[in-house]
Amino acid sequence: MILKGKVAIVTGGTTGLGAVVARTLADAGATVVSAARGASDTGDRFPVDVTDRDSVDALVSTVHERHGGLDVLVANAGINHPGPLVTLPPEQWNDVLATNLTGVLNCVRAAAPLLRAAGEGRIVTMSSLLGRRPIAGAGAYSVSKAALETLTRVLAAELAGDGVTVNAVAPGVIDEGMGRDILASDRLWNRLRGSLAAGRSGTGADVARAVLFLAAPESSYINGHVLNVDGGLNF
Ligand SMILES: NC(=O)c1ccc[n+]([C@@H]2O[C@H](COP(=O)([O-])OP(=O)(O)OC[C@H]3O[C@@H](n4cnc5c(N)ncnc54)[C@H](OP(=O)(O)O)[C@@H]3O)[C@@H](O)[C@H]2O)c1
């Protein structure tokens, strides 16, 4: 129970990878609040739109009131609007950046005072292999994740003095959440499978175990790191 007594927020924790992460942190002893736009306030779930700072502030202050503090923020909520950059509707570009990049900063800004007070606060952001290996047709998403990795490193440097670490996990092809679309496409999967050293797609548990490690007190000397969880993908 390496997270016994800890309080965690997982944005986008109601579905896909975030839901597996939330279960994994709870199994490790944490009190977990999963937050997403479609969530109802049920105690272990709370509604939030990460693009809206007031909504994020309400999430963090509610967790503070109910649980007395916050130790772990998993900034996992993310979206993809596929399409070539030159024809992608501007509102879709803005939506991806507002959610995947500014949305993470909104959450960190709101949570930072509580994470600093926690003494060994942990932030884990959710990048993607496309952050460093961008592909045509997923431009807004790739750019957002590349910027997210830089955001993660800057925040790591800025919060380190208060014992808060900020690291990213960068999943590859995962049989959970939006990764299922890739696996459902014979064209994409056949292109990728030969590049997977592991010989298989990843699972939500593969990703969640990496998040758990970075969320735990034991990872205190790892900061500003991007941890690939991609089965040795090499393309
Ligand atoms: N699955 C993969 O293979 C894979 C690979 C690499 C990276 N990732 C990353 O992993 C993260 C989770 O993705 P997933 O695959 O689990 O996708 P998913 O199943 O589509 O889940 C996305 C989650 O984010 C929430 N969300 C979206 N916009 C939000 C907003 N504005 N405010 C609050 N919550 C919001 C969604 O809930 P609501 O719609 O209710 O808000 C949902 O819970 C993303 O950051 C994604 O980029 C996934």
The ligand as an SDF file (V2000), in Angstrom:
LIG
                    3D

 48 52  0  0  0  0  0  0  0  0999 V2000
   -4.9570    5.2280  -25.1420 N   0  0  0  0  0  0  0  0  0  0  0  0
   -3.7900    5.3880  -25.7120 C   0  0  0  0  0  0  0  0  0  0  0  0
   -3.3360    4.5350  -26.5070 O   0  0  0  0  0  0  0  0  0  0  0  0
   -2.9540    6.6070  -25.4080 C   0  0  0  0  0  0  0  0  0  0  0  0
   -1.6600    6.6790  -25.9400 C   0  0  0  0  0  0  0  0  0  0  0  0
   -0.8850    7.7900  -25.6490 C   0  0  0  0  0  0  0  0  0  0  0  0
   -1.3820    8.8020  -24.8440 C   0  0  0  0  0  0  0  0  0  0  0  0
   -2.6490    8.7200  -24.3510 N   0  0  0  0  0  0  0  0  0  0  0  0
   -3.1130    9.8210  -23.4880 C   0  0  0  0  0  0  0  0  0  0  0  0
   -3.7580    9.2740  -22.3590 O   0  0  0  0  0  0  0  0  0  0  0  0
   -4.7340   10.1910  -21.8690 C   0  0  0  0  0  0  0  0  0  0  0  0
   -6.0500    9.4590  -21.6880 C   0  0  0  0  0  0  0  0  0  0  0  0
   -6.4940    9.0460  -22.9740 O   0  0  0  0  0  0  0  0  0  0  0  0
   -7.4760    7.8130  -23.2280 P   0  0  0  0  0  0  0  0  0  0  0  0
   -6.8800    7.0070  -24.3030 O   0  0  0  0  0  0  0  0  0  0  0  0
   -7.8430    7.1580  -21.9430 O   0  0  0  0  0  0  0  0  0  0  0  0
   -8.7140    8.6150  -23.8670 O   0  0  0  0  0  0  0  0  0  0  0  0
  -10.2480    8.6210  -23.5170 P   0  0  0  0  0  0  0  0  0  0  0  0
  -10.7550    7.2500  -23.2250 O   0  0  0  0  0  0  0  0  0  0  0  0
  -10.8660    9.4180  -24.6160 O   0  0  0  0  0  0  0  0  0  0  0  0
  -10.3240    9.4480  -22.1610 O   0  0  0  0  0  0  0  0  0  0  0  0
  -10.1240   10.8340  -22.1060 C   0  0  0  0  0  0  0  0  0  0  0  0
  -10.6270   11.3330  -20.7750 C   0  0  0  0  0  0  0  0  0  0  0  0
  -10.3880   12.7510  -20.6860 O   0  0  0  0  0  0  0  0  0  0  0  0
  -11.6150   13.3860  -20.2790 C   0  0  0  0  0  0  0  0  0  0  0  0
  -11.6130   14.7480  -20.8210 N   0  0  0  0  0  0  0  0  0  0  0  0
  -11.5290   15.1340  -22.1190 C   0  0  0  0  0  0  0  0  0  0  0  0
  -11.5910   16.4700  -22.2120 N   0  0  0  0  0  0  0  0  0  0  0  0
  -11.7060   16.9340  -20.9410 C   0  0  0  0  0  0  0  0  0  0  0  0
  -11.8280   18.2340  -20.3710 C   0  0  0  0  0  0  0  0  0  0  0  0
  -11.8540   19.3610  -21.1250 N   0  0  0  0  0  0  0  0  0  0  0  0
  -11.9070   18.3380  -19.0260 N   0  0  0  0  0  0  0  0  0  0  0  0
  -11.8980   17.2390  -18.2490 C   0  0  0  0  0  0  0  0  0  0  0  0
  -11.7930   15.9990  -18.7190 N   0  0  0  0  0  0  0  0  0  0  0  0
  -11.7120   15.8450  -20.0570 C   0  0  0  0  0  0  0  0  0  0  0  0
  -12.7350   12.5020  -20.8300 C   0  0  0  0  0  0  0  0  0  0  0  0
  -13.9390   12.6090  -20.1010 O   0  0  0  0  0  0  0  0  0  0  0  0
  -15.1150   13.6370  -20.5080 P   0  0  0  0  0  0  0  0  0  0  0  0
  -15.3220   13.4900  -21.9880 O   0  0  0  0  0  0  0  0  0  0  0  0
  -16.2760   13.1970  -19.6680 O   0  0  0  0  0  0  0  0  0  0  0  0
  -14.6330   14.9970  -20.1300 O   0  0  0  0  0  0  0  0  0  0  0  0
  -12.1270   11.1150  -20.5730 C   0  0  0  0  0  0  0  0  0  0  0  0
  -12.3560   10.7170  -19.2350 O   0  0  0  0  0  0  0  0  0  0  0  0
   -4.7890   11.3330  -22.8830 C   0  0  0  0  0  0  0  0  0  0  0  0
   -4.0230   12.4320  -22.4230 O   0  0  0  0  0  0  0  0  0  0  0  0
   -4.1570   10.7280  -24.1190 C   0  0  0  0  0  0  0  0  0  0  0  0
   -3.5750   11.7210  -24.9490 O   0  0  0  0  0  0  0  0  0  0  0  0
   -3.4530    7.6480  -24.6330 C   0  0  0  0  0  0  0  0  0  0  0  0
  1  2  1  0
  2  3  2  0
  2  4  1  0
  4  5  1  0
  4 48  2  0
  5  6  2  0
  6  7  1  0
  7  8  2  0
  8  9  1  0
  8 48  1  0
  9 10  1  0
  9 46  1  0
 10 11  1  0
 11 12  1  0
 11 44  1  0
 12 13  1  0
 13 14  1  0
 14 15  2  0
 14 16  1  0
 14 17  1  0
 17 18  1  0
 18 19  2  0
 18 20  1  0
 18 21  1  0
 21 22  1  0
 22 23  1  0
 23 24  1  0
 23 42  1  0
 24 25  1  0
 25 26  1  0
 25 36  1  0
 26 27  1  0
 26 35  1  0
 27 28  2  0
 28 29  1  0
 29 30  1  0
 29 35  2  0
 30 31  1  0
 30 32  2  0
 32 33  1  0
 33 34  2  0
 34 35  1  0
 36 37  1  0
 36 42  1  0
 37 38  1  0
 38 39  2  0
 38 40  1  0
 38 41  1  0
 42 43  1  0
 44 45  1  0
 44 46  1  0
 46 47  1  0
M  CHG  2   8   1  16  -1
M  END
$$$$
